[in-house]
Amino acid sequence: MSAVIGVESATRRFGNVVAVDGVSLELAENEFFALLGPSGCGKTTLLRLIAGFERPDSGRILIEGRDVTAIRPRQRPVNLMFQSYALFPHMTVAGNVAYGLEMERLAKPEITSRVGEVLEITELGELAKRKPDQLSGGQRQRVALARALVKRPKVLLLDEPLAALDRQLREQMQLELKRLQHEVGITFCIVTHDQEEALVMADRVALMQEGRIAQLGRPQELYEHPASRFVAGFIGLMNFFEGEAVGEGLSHPALGLLRGRLPEGLAAGMPASLAVRPERIVVGPAAASLDNKLHGRLLEIAYRGGDLLLQMQSTGLASPLLARLGVANVSEELSPGQELLFGWRSADSRILPETD
């Protein structure tokens, strides 16, 4: 796929603060791309650089190979949808959606046709005559989306578009946005601090840390093969063991050898962490045959619908270890205070340099 958006060594400073620090990336045609990271990591500033609301202090922004660094936002074939939606309260749904086309002075028949088309795609046709105060939060979100899509941008930029919605509606709209993106066939770039949201919707994710890209790849790559401790800790739940890299894995000061494969560039003797996901932890007699096994005491059990999240304490661990078990796979009754064997395969260990 060809690149629709190119960011080349972009840097943006605000006084002494470097918000975006030499970032380079490409967004492909018809891709759902996510800029993910904690508050203050630079993701919104990078989105505004692409939109044209900020100009880089150095570097370039390209759209379909054309340098648009000095071009104003309204002259770029992109549309930015803000978190607030910013709907006109006195206008109907159809009026809000048509507004941008009217400002371009398009012919009325074309406006009517394009508005009708996008209202159908966003399933708003029956609500066309309602005002924003007569809509639910999810419906207002779809109106804002329709207003952006009707202008047929090459790229739709979305800045935390679901942040104001409650959890259930947010999860519904995640799937809705993904459906719409496939249906309209344009590039979406979303900014979010919610790692689950990024994993659900995006084809690729750029996880940002202090103005730079910590890791860029498919959601599964970031989840299963984090490049650093920061990535491992930000994407999903993770257990960490600190120690020193050795040939067969990690030497822990209290637990001894924890087995795993050293990544390229991490030499024996260097400070390192071993990371393992809670769902990779095996609890009970089945753990006896695994490469890594520990004895511990069950502290807490959290019922999460389809699974249980266990907190276990083992001698030598500064914090409890987490294990996630499918409810259907729990063969014995578990209770706090119980002594358990738990473990994991060396293939499920991720050994990471202590460089963050």
DOKEVO-661561 format. One record per residue (C-alpha): residue in three letters; x negated, y negated, z negated. Coordinates in steps of 0.001 Angstrom, whole numbers, padded with zeros to 6 digits, always signed. Example, Ala and Ser with C-alpha at 12.3 -4.5 7.8 and 13.67 -1.06 7.14 Angstrom:
<rs>
ALA-012300+004500-007800/SER-013670+001060-007140/
</rs>
This chain:
<rs>
MET+000000+000000+000000/SER-001207-003503+000825/ALA-001777-006139-001860/VAL+000911-008808-002173/ILE-000769-010650-005052/GLY-004499-010981-005571/VAL-006132-012526-008629/GLU-009857-013105-008166/SER-012028-013848-011219/ALA-009389-016194-012654/THR-010291-018136-015799/ARG-008056-020589-017665/ARG-009141-022566-020714/PHE-007160-024725-023123/GLY-009769-026767-024963/ASN-012090-024289-026651/VAL-009674-021395-026172/VAL-010217-019099-023173/ALA-006697-017814-022455/VAL-007618-015886-019292/ASP-011231-014798-018944/GLY-012425-013807-015460/VAL-009446-011573-014625/SER-009247-009797-011263/LEU-006376-007571-010164/GLU-004062-006767-007258/LEU-000319-006160-007152/ALA+000813-003820-004402/GLU+003834-004172-002160/ASN+007055-002858-003764/GLU+005258-002162-007046/PHE+006624-002563-010580/PHE+003648-003994-012449/ALA+003455-004787-016179/LEU+001201-007229-018008/LEU+001158-005841-021537/GLY-000492-006984-024731/PRO-000137-008605-028148/SER+000739-012274-028658/GLY-002058-014585-027565/CYS-003769-012068-025277/GLY-003293-014234-022148/LYS-000573-012276-020338/THR+001922-015177-020027/THR-000837-017589-018945/LEU-001845-015110-016223/LEU+001784-014894-015069/ARG+001951-018701-014923/LEU-001240-018769-012866/ILE+000396-016458-010327/ALA+003573-018582-010337/GLY+001606-021831-009951/PHE+002668-023471-013234/GLU-000979-023300-014335/ARG-004105-023723-012235/PRO-007233-021696-012946/ASP-010373-023515-014037/SER-012212-021077-011782/GLY-011222-018214-009508/ARG-008427-017865-006926/ILE-004822-016740-006588/LEU-003894-015059-003288/ILE-000469-014156-001895/GLU-000578-011770+001063/GLY-004206-012742+001562/ARG-003537-016486+001610/ASP-005233-018705-000976/VAL-002421-020461-002878/THR-004490-021692-005835/ALA-003763-025349-005050/ILE-000184-024825-003815/ARG+002791-025907-005946/PRO+005163-023335-007475/ARG+008127-024161-005213/GLN+005967-023570-002127/ARG+004935-020069-003204/PRO+007037-017029-002162/VAL+007465-015996-005791/ASN+010198-016581-008346/LEU+009748-016749-012111/MET+012577-015572-014342/PHE+012280-017048-017825/GLN+013126-015359-021125/SER+015853-017932-021852/TYR+017704-017228-018537/ALA+018512-021008-018319/LEU+021965-020568-016759/PHE+024120-023629-016030/PRO+027011-023369-018536/HIS+029464-025369-016390/MET+028977-023172-013307/THR+030492-019786-012540/VAL+028359-016701-012005/ALA+028578-017196-008242/GLY+027715-020881-008619/ASN+024641-020128-010695/VAL+023442-017577-008163/ALA+024094-019891-005195/TYR+022422-022962-006718/GLY+018904-022323-005426/LEU+020122-021681-001896/GLU+022209-024860-001964/MET+019117-026843-002966/GLU+017421-025425+000144/ARG+020403-026746+002160/LEU+021146-023406+003812/ALA+024320-023036+005843/LYS+027387-022204+003753/PRO+028126-018886+005565/GLU+024589-017679+004871/ILE+024838-018712+001204/THR+028155-016866+000844/SER+026719-013760+002501/ARG+023530-013660+000434/VAL+025303-014373-002853/GLY+027843-011622-002155/GLU+025070-009181-001325/VAL+023064-009823-004482/LEU+026182-009817-006720/GLU+026973-006348-005374/ILE+023417-005085-006011/THR+023476-006399-009582/GLU+027047-005145-010135/LEU+028388-008618-010870/GLY+030996-008878-008119/GLU+033972-008649-010478/LEU+032458-011333-012725/ALA+031760-013883-009979/LYS+034287-016437-011291/ARG+033359-016234-014964/LYS+031280-018810-016838/PRO+028138-017806-018792/ASP+029900-018124-022172/GLN+032344-015434-021026/LEU+029535-012910-020450/SER+027656-010483-022656/GLY+023891-010764-023141/GLY+023226-008030-020599/GLN+025536-009661-018045/ARG+023809-013045-018459/GLN+020496-011311-017960/ARG+021758-009826-014688/VAL+023014-013252-013525/ALA+019539-014710-014082/LEU+018086-011771-012177/ALA+020569-012226-009313/ARG+019733-015942-009106/ALA+016052-015039-008721/LEU+016644-012224-006214/VAL+018949-014229-003943/LYS+015990-016347-002824/ARG+014296-013181-001516/PRO+010874-013783-003033/LYS+007894-011607-002154/VAL+007290-011203-005882/LEU+009606-011576-008863/LEU+007837-012603-012053/LEU+009618-011809-015325/ASP+008478-013301-018634/GLU+009757-011137-021535/PRO+013184-010882-019828/LEU+014652-008417-022346/ALA+013293-009880-025588/ALA+016608-011484-026632/LEU+018647-008277-026256/ASP+019379-005759-028992/ARG+017602-002398-028853/GLN+020370-000353-027214/LEU+021068-002963-024537/ARG+017356-003492-023969/GLU+016878+000220-023274/GLN+019809+000176-020827/MET+018410-002878-019037/GLN+014963-001285-018726/LEU+016480+001431-016559/GLU+018650-001145-014765/LEU+015635-003280-013853/LYS+013782-000242-012545/ARG+016812+000736-010430/LEU+017160-002783-009045/GLN+013478-003015-008211/HIS+013661+000178-006150/GLU+016879-000963-004496/VAL+015741-004446-003443/GLY+012228-003269-002552/ILE+010168-006227-003752/THR+007255-006466-006149/PHE+008154-007006-009807/CYS+005610-008254-012338/ILE+006831-008245-015927/VAL+005186-009667-019044/THR+005949-007764-022237/HIS+004480-007078-025672/ASP+006590-003898-025954/GLN+004440-000917-024964/GLU+007447+001411-024668/GLU+009069-001024-022246/ALA+005949-001055-020076/LEU+005652+002738-020100/VAL+009306+003205-019107/MET+009459+000678-016265/ALA+006053+000115-014717/ASP+004246+001927-011928/ARG+001010+000434-013284/VAL+000134-001404-016481/ALA-002603-003938-017228/LEU-003169-003990-020994/MET-004752-007311-021966/GLN-006978-008097-024934/GLU-008325-011588-025687/GLY-007907-012842-022126/ARG-009353-009805-020399/ILE-007971-006537-019046/ALA-008755-003784-021540/GLN-007449-001072-019190/LEU-005449-000940-015964/GLY-003743+002175-014665/ARG-000609+004269-014548/PRO+001301+004486-017856/GLN+000318+008133-018292/GLU-003366+007267-017860/LEU-003262+004630-020601/TYR-001343+006936-022921/GLU-003311+010143-022350/HIS-006756+008709-021561/PRO-007233+005391-023390/ALA-010500+003644-022524/SER-011053+002118-025976/ARG-009837+002216-029543/PHE-007787-000937-028895/VAL-005909+000768-026034/ALA-005431+003960-028036/GLY-004006+002048-030982/PHE-001762-000279-028990/ILE-000089+002350-026787/GLY+002072+004560-029000/LEU+001293+006130-032373/MET-002224+007479-032895/ASN-004303+009145-035591/PHE-007916+007987-035946/PHE-010954+009581-037559/GLU-014117+007486-037858/GLY-017600+008934-037772/GLU-020589+009540-035529/ALA-020674+011067-032068/VAL-022365+014483-031871/GLY-022754+016961-029035/GLU-019559+018887-029821/GLY-017398+015946-030861/LEU-017339+013762-033964/SER-019141+014177-037251/HIS-016801+012907-039985/PRO-018415+011999-043340/ALA-015855+013984-045361/LEU-014335+016472-042901/GLY-017438+017592-041036/LEU-017283+018447-037336/LEU-014115+017550-035443/ARG-014332+018988-031966/GLY-013767+017099-028740/ARG-015506+016094-025542/LEU-017733+013019-025514/PRO-016880+010549-022744/GLU-019496+009366-020293/GLY-021717+006666-021800/LEU-021166+007708-025421/ALA-024370+009269-026729/ALA-024856+011411-029807/GLY-025621+009322-032890/MET-023431+006361-031880/PRO-020532+005176-034106/ALA-017272+006551-032704/SER-013631+007356-033417/LEU-011708+010498-032631/ALA-008081+009828-031684/VAL-005266+012375-031482/ARG-001563+011816-030799/PRO+000990+012877-033455/GLU+002817+015112-030960/ARG-000417+017066-030381/ILE-000651+018039-034066/VAL+000408+021625-034820/VAL+001717+022302-038346/GLY+001870+025660-040107/PRO+000367+029123-039417/ALA+000019+028444-035669/ALA-002690+025891-036469/ALA-005017+028631-037784/SER-006340+029491-034308/LEU-007015+025881-033220/ASP-010418+024193-032813/ASN-009658+021507-035418/LYS-007764+022370-038583/LEU-007249+020749-041964/HIS-005308+021434-045139/GLY-003057+018724-046496/ARG-000009+017807-048525/LEU+003222+016652-046939/LEU+004073+013133-048155/GLU+007121+012028-046174/ILE+009509+013295-043493/ALA+011271+010846-041165/TYR+014173+012224-039136/ARG+014197+010595-035668/GLY+017025+012431-033931/GLY+015240+014835-031618/ASP+012087+015049-033699/LEU+010590+014735-037155/LEU+007697+012409-038001/LEU+005595+013862-040808/GLN+003108+011976-042982/MET+000422+014233-044448/GLN-002478+013473-046773/SER-005736+015388-046626/THR-008802+015032-048838/GLY-011295+012781-047104/LEU-008732+010785-045092/ALA-008281+007110-045984/SER-004724+007020-044576/PRO-002009+009638-043962/LEU-002092+011679-040785/LEU+001026+011606-038590/ALA+002532+014639-036863/ARG+005575+014634-034593/LEU+007517+017891-034353/GLY+010519+018654-032176/VAL+013466+019538-034428/ALA+014122+022687-032379/ASN+010529+023858-032989/VAL+010637+023626-036799/SER+011050+027206-038011/GLU+010722+026605-041772/GLU+012247+024080-044127/LEU+009807+021307-044939/SER+009781+019242-048129/PRO+007512+016529-049582/GLY+004739+017881-051788/GLN+004373+021045-049722/GLU+000811+022203-048879/LEU+000382+022739-045139/LEU-002222+023739-042583/PHE-002359+021461-039549/GLY-004616+021164-036532/TRP-005074+020365-032864/ARG-006956+021556-029795/SER-010295+019974-028897/ALA-008773+019185-025477/ASP-006332+016842-027250/SER-009121+014871-028947/ARG-010038+011508-027457/ILE-013452+010332-028631/LEU-013956+006594-028264/PRO-016876+004263-028865/GLU-016553+001819-031768/THR-016936-001286-029601/ASP-013646-003188-030062/
</rs>
